[in-house]
Amino acid sequence: MALLDILVVFVASLLVVNAASFYDNPEQYPTSPGTTPLEELERKWGFEWAFSGISTFAHLRHIKCLTSPDVPFDIGIIGAPFDTAVSYRPGARFGPRAIRAASARQTSFRGFNPRAGLNPYTSWAHILDCGDIPITPFDNALAVRQMSEAFLELGSRSATSPDRKPKLLTLGGDHSLALPALRALNKLYDQPIAVLHFDAHLDTWHPAKYPSAWDSPQSDFNHGSMFWIASNEGLILNSSSVHGGLRTRLSGDGWDDHDDDDRQGFLRISSDDIDEMGTKGIITSILERMGLDVPVYLSIDIDVIDPGLAPGTGTPEPGGWTTRELIRILRGIEGLNVVGADIVEVAPAYDGTGEVTALAAAQVGYEILTSLVRRGIDDRAKERSNEGIARKGTRDEL
């Protein structure tokens, strides 16, 4: 190489080294004034993008709540990966994992819900992802016991305010988990609980409606009979409970299933009713039936949504509501006194690559959390108003 060429290359390399570059990497990023070292580490590294981090619901803090009794929470998200009580397609044991993954775009920095005027992840409620209940897949009788004890344990924990009970949003899992949830709530509130049940199916079937020559008491516990069992145990406030989105075929040649359901005191709203009533009419029917004071367990089987929009479920039934219709109804009933909730029967193996069922379930979870937080704000405002009235009455007497 000629001397001139060598000089040209040398000068060019000096220019590259000395020139300021967009890609320069300073040895230390400037710190924010007045921050402690721990605060600075959190500021620099505590952020997560939607696609980063360990998968928890909405990037919430994960605590294994069942083994952490000293950690208070107002709302706990708990997984129940159980699906050995299904009558058709299994796979909902993977539902909690799928729903958490599908909630990844929900973050505290972009969680404001315009319909409620609040961000549930930054409001008053301390919300935790409590992990999963380690439920056996081998013994349904033991599984019921495990779920019952877990729900009671978590429901007995301390909230951030001493005059409130923590609430649980359970990610299923098959729908049978509603029975142990109701058993726990009955003990915690010392009264029957009204059930608002969104589903394609009744789930109040007598266990004998699943015919078999091989009778087994354990087989009575399944994802279509858990409300029948709960009703017969006195766990459900039958005069105030509601089914929504029904479109199931019935047993036999007549109306026996509806007769059983009538005896359990549920109001039935069919999927077709939305064509005549609209979402507003369905909301009105639910609120008139349940009121705003009675404790409510909100149970959402994802198959209430049409399988064209939510195919990843165990017992799909064509002719269901759209995702938007279900969400609109949930928004309209935010004033209910919900003391516990579940989202069940998400079976991701049937969902395809777009995870549309899990995405719908994650959005439903966001709406439930928003409504729980909204109700808490309203209850606190009502309490302050009542305290003010009481103080004024005391002054008037003086």
C-alpha positions in Angstrom: 0.0 0.0 0.0 1.3 3.4 -0.9 2.3 5.8 1.9 -0.4 8.3 0.9 -3.0 5.5 1.2 -1.8 4.6 4.6 -2.0 8.3 5.8 -5.6 8.6 4.4 -6.7 5.5 6.4 -5.0 6.7 9.5 -6.6 10.1 9.4 -10.0 8.6 8.7 -9.7 6.3 11.7 -8.8 9.3 13.9 -11.9 11.1 12.7 -14.1 8.1 13.5 -12.6 7.8 17.0 -12.8 11.5 17.9 -16.1 12.4 16.3 -19.2 12.5 18.5 -21.4 9.6 17.7 -25.1 8.8 18.3 -23.9 5.3 19.4 -21.4 6.6 22.0 -21.8 4.8 25.3 -20.8 7.0 28.3 -19.3 5.2 31.2 -22.0 6.3 33.6 -25.5 7.6 32.9 -26.1 10.8 34.8 -28.0 10.3 38.1 -31.1 12.3 39.2 -30.3 14.8 42.0 -31.6 13.9 45.4 -32.2 10.2 44.8 -30.8 7.4 47.0 -28.8 4.6 45.3 -31.8 2.2 45.6 -34.1 4.8 44.1 -31.7 5.4 41.3 -31.5 1.6 40.5 -35.3 1.5 40.4 -35.5 4.5 38.2 -33.0 3.0 35.7 -33.9 -0.6 35.8 -37.4 -1.0 37.3 -39.3 -0.3 34.1 -40.7 -3.1 32.0 -42.0 -3.0 28.4 -45.1 -5.0 27.5 -42.9 -7.7 26.0 -40.3 -7.9 28.8 -40.2 -9.2 32.3 -41.5 -12.4 34.0 -45.1 -13.1 33.1 -47.5 -11.9 35.8 -50.9 -10.5 35.3 -50.4 -6.9 33.9 -46.8 -6.9 35.2 -48.1 -6.8 38.8 -45.8 -7.7 41.6 -45.7 -11.4 42.2 -45.9 -12.7 45.7 -46.7 -16.4 46.5 -49.5 -15.2 48.8 -50.3 -18.6 50.2 -46.9 -18.8 51.9 -46.6 -15.0 52.7 -49.2 -14.3 55.4 -47.6 -11.0 56.4 -48.1 -9.3 53.0 -51.4 -7.4 52.9 -53.3 -7.0 49.7 -56.7 -5.6 48.7 -57.1 -7.6 45.5 -55.3 -10.8 44.8 -55.1 -12.5 41.4 -54.8 -16.3 42.0 -54.4 -19.0 39.4 -56.3 -22.3 39.7 -54.7 -24.6 37.1 -57.2 -27.4 37.4 -59.2 -29.1 34.6 -59.9 -32.7 35.6 -63.6 -32.1 36.2 -64.5 -31.3 32.6 -67.0 -33.1 30.4 -65.4 -32.5 27.0 -62.1 -30.9 26.1 -59.4 -30.6 28.8 -56.6 -28.0 28.8 -57.9 -25.2 31.0 -55.1 -26.0 33.5 -53.0 -23.9 31.2 -55.5 -21.0 31.3 -53.8 -19.0 34.1 -50.5 -19.0 32.3 -52.2 -18.0 29.0 -54.2 -15.2 30.5 -51.2 -13.7 32.3 -49.2 -13.8 29.0 -52.1 -12.1 27.1 -52.3 -9.3 29.8 -48.7 -8.2 28.9 -49.9 -5.0 27.3 -51.6 -3.9 30.4 -49.2 -1.8 32.4 -49.4 0.7 35.3 -48.0 3.4 33.0 -50.7 2.9 30.5 -53.6 1.5 32.5 -56.0 4.4 32.8 -59.6 3.2 32.0 -61.5 6.1 30.4 -64.9 4.6 31.1 -64.3 4.7 34.9 -61.9 7.6 35.1 -59.2 5.7 36.9 -56.2 3.5 36.6 -56.8 0.3 38.6 -53.1 -0.4 38.9 -52.2 3.0 40.5 -55.3 3.7 42.5 -56.0 3.0 46.2 -56.0 -0.8 45.9 -52.9 -2.8 46.5 -53.2 -5.5 43.8 -50.9 -8.5 43.7 -50.4 -11.5 41.5 -50.6 -14.2 44.1 -49.3 -17.0 41.8 -51.1 -20.4 41.5 -52.7 -22.9 43.9 -50.7 -26.1 43.5 -53.7 -28.3 42.8 -53.3 -32.0 42.3 -54.3 -33.4 38.9 -54.8 -36.9 40.2 -57.5 -36.7 42.9 -60.5 -34.5 42.5 -61.7 -34.9 46.1 -58.3 -33.7 47.2 -58.3 -30.9 44.6 -61.6 -29.5 46.0 -60.1 -29.5 49.5 -57.0 -27.8 48.3 -58.9 -25.0 46.5 -61.4 -24.6 49.4 -58.6 -24.2 51.9 -56.6 -21.9 49.6 -59.6 -19.5 49.0 -60.4 -19.4 52.7 -56.8 -18.8 53.6 -56.4 -15.9 51.2 -59.8 -14.4 52.0 -58.9 -14.4 55.7 -55.8 -12.3 55.1 -55.4 -8.6 56.0 -56.2 -5.9 53.5 -54.4 -2.5 53.6 -57.4 -1.2 55.5 -58.4 -3.0 58.7 -62.1 -2.6 58.0 -62.1 -4.4 54.6 -61.6 -8.0 53.4 -59.3 -8.7 50.5 -61.0 -9.9 47.3 -59.8 -12.6 44.9 -59.9 -12.7 41.1 -59.3 -16.4 40.2 -57.9 -17.4 36.8 -59.1 -20.9 35.8 -59.0 -23.7 35.3 -62.3 -25.3 34.7 -65.6 -23.9 36.1 -65.8 -26.4 39.0 -63.5 -24.1 41.0 -66.6 -21.9 41.7 -67.8 -24.5 44.3 -64.8 -24.2 46.6 -64.7 -20.4 46.1 -68.4 -20.2 47.2 -67.7 -22.4 50.2 -64.9 -20.0 51.3 -67.0 -16.9 50.8 -69.9 -18.4 52.7 -67.6 -18.8 55.7 -66.0 -15.4 55.3 -69.3 -13.4 55.0 -71.4 -15.8 57.1 -74.2 -15.7 54.6 -75.3 -17.1 51.1 -73.7 -15.2 48.2 -75.6 -14.1 45.0 -74.0 -15.5 41.8 -73.8 -13.6 38.6 -72.9 -16.3 36.1 -72.0 -15.5 32.5 -71.9 -18.8 30.5 -73.3 -20.7 27.5 -74.4 -23.4 29.9 -76.6 -23.6 33.0 -74.1 -25.3 35.3 -77.0 -26.1 37.7 -77.4 -29.7 36.3 -78.2 -32.5 38.7 -75.1 -34.8 38.6 -77.4 -37.6 37.4 -77.7 -35.6 34.1 -74.3 -37.0 33.3 -75.5 -40.7 33.0 -73.2 -43.6 33.8 -73.6 -47.1 35.1 -70.5 -46.5 37.2 -71.8 -44.4 40.1 -69.3 -42.5 42.0 -69.9 -39.7 44.6 -66.7 -38.0 43.4 -68.0 -37.7 39.9 -70.8 -35.5 41.2 -68.2 -32.7 41.4 -67.8 -31.5 37.8 -67.9 -28.3 35.8 -71.6 -28.6 35.0 -73.0 -29.4 38.5 -71.0 -27.2 40.9 -73.8 -24.6 41.2 -76.3 -27.4 41.9 -74.1 -28.6 44.7 -73.6 -25.1 46.0 -77.3 -24.3 46.0 -78.1 -27.5 47.9 -75.4 -26.6 50.4 -77.1 -23.3 51.0 -74.1 -21.3 49.6 -76.1 -19.4 46.9 -78.6 -16.6 47.5 -81.0 -18.1 45.0 -83.5 -15.3 44.9 -80.9 -12.8 43.6 -78.8 -14.9 41.2 -78.6 -14.6 37.4 -77.4 -16.5 34.4 -76.3 -14.5 31.3 -75.6 -15.6 27.8 -77.3 -19.0 27.9 -77.6 -21.1 24.7 -77.1 -24.6 25.8 -79.0 -27.7 24.7 -81.0 -29.4 27.4 -81.2 -32.9 28.7 -83.8 -35.4 27.5 -86.9 -34.4 25.7 -88.3 -31.6 27.8 -87.7 -28.8 30.2 -86.4 -30.7 33.2 -83.1 -28.8 33.3 -85.0 -25.5 33.5 -87.2 -26.9 36.2 -84.1 -27.8 38.2 -82.7 -24.3 37.6 -86.0 -22.7 38.7 -85.8 -24.6 42.0 -82.4 -23.1 42.5 -83.8 -19.6 41.9 -81.7 -18.3 39.0 -83.0 -15.7 36.5 -82.1 -16.9 33.0 -81.0 -14.4 30.3 -80.3 -16.2 27.0 -77.8 -15.2 24.4 -80.6 -14.4 22.0 -82.1 -11.9 24.5 -79.5 -9.4 23.5 -81.2 -8.9 20.1 -84.4 -7.7 21.7 -83.1 -6.2 25.0 -79.7 -4.8 23.9 -76.9 -4.6 26.4 -78.7 -1.8 28.2 -81.7 -4.0 28.8 -79.6 -6.9 30.1 -77.7 -4.5 32.4 -81.0 -3.2 33.8 -82.3 -6.8 34.4 -79.2 -7.8 36.3 -79.2 -4.7 38.5 -82.9 -4.9 39.2 -82.5 -8.6 40.2 -79.3 -8.3 42.3 -79.4 -4.7 43.7 -76.2 -2.9 44.8 -75.8 -4.2 48.3 -76.0 -8.0 48.3 -72.6 -9.7 48.1 -72.0 -11.1 44.6 -69.7 -13.7 43.2 -69.1 -12.9 39.5 -68.3 -16.0 37.5 -67.4 -15.7 33.8 -67.0 -18.8 31.6 -65.2 -17.5 28.5 -67.5 -19.7 26.4 -70.2 -17.0 26.9 -68.4 -15.4 24.0 -69.0 -16.9 20.6 -66.4 -19.5 19.6 -65.8 -17.5 16.4 -64.2 -14.9 18.7 -63.1 -17.1 21.6 -62.4 -20.6 20.3 -59.9 -21.6 23.0 -62.4 -23.2 25.4 -63.5 -26.7 26.5 -67.2 -26.7 25.5 -67.7 -24.2 22.7 -71.3 -23.3 21.7 -72.0 -21.2 18.5 -74.3 -18.2 18.7 -72.7 -16.4 21.7 -72.1 -12.8 22.5 -69.3 -10.8 21.1 -66.4 -9.8 23.2 -67.5 -6.2 23.0 -71.0 -7.0 24.2 -69.8 -8.9 27.2 -67.4 -6.1 28.1 -70.1 -3.5 27.7 -72.4 -5.4 30.1 -69.5 -5.8 32.6 -69.0 -2.0 32.5 -72.7 -1.4 33.1 -72.8 -3.5 36.3 -69.8 -2.0 38.0 -71.9 -0.8 40.9 -72.5 -4.4 42.1 -71.0 -5.4 45.4 -68.7 -8.0 44.0 -66.8 -9.9 46.7 -65.0 -12.4 44.5 -64.8 -13.3 40.8 -63.4 -15.8 38.4 -62.6 -16.1 34.7 -62.6 -19.8 33.7 -62.4 -22.4 30.9 -59.7 -20.7 28.9 -58.0 -23.6 27.1 -55.1 -22.2 25.1 -54.4 -25.4 23.1 -57.5 -24.6 21.0 -56.8 -20.9 20.7 -54.5 -20.8 17.7 -51.6 -18.5 17.2 -53.4 -15.2 17.8 -54.3 -16.0 21.5 -57.7 -14.3 20.9 -59.4 -16.2 23.7 -56.7 -15.4 26.2 -56.7 -11.8 25.1 -60.5 -11.6 25.7 -60.0 -13.1 29.2 -57.3 -10.6 30.0 -59.4 -7.7 29.0 -62.3 -9.1 31.1 -59.9 -9.3 34.0 -59.0 -5.6 33.5 -62.6 -4.6 33.5 -63.3 -6.6 36.7 -60.3 -5.0 38.5 -61.5 -1.6 37.4 -65.0 -2.1 38.8 -63.6 -3.5 42.1 -61.5 -0.4 42.5 -64.3 1.9 41.4 -66.7 0.3 43.9 -64.0 0.7 46.7 -63.8 4.5 45.9 -67.6 4.8 46.0 -67.8 2.9 49.3 -65.2 5.1 50.9 -67.0 8.3 49.7 -70.2 6.9 51.2 -68.6 6.1 54.5 -67.1 9.6 54.7 -70.5 11.1 53.9 -72.2 9.0 56.6 -69.5 10.0 59.1 -70.1 13.6 58.3 -73.9 13.2 58.8 -73.2 11.5 62.2 -70.9 14.3 63.4 -73.5 16.9 62.4 -76.2 15.1 64.3 -74.0 15.0 67.4 -73.4 18.8 67.1 -77.1 19.4 66.7 -77.9 17.4 69.8 -75.3 19.5 71.8 
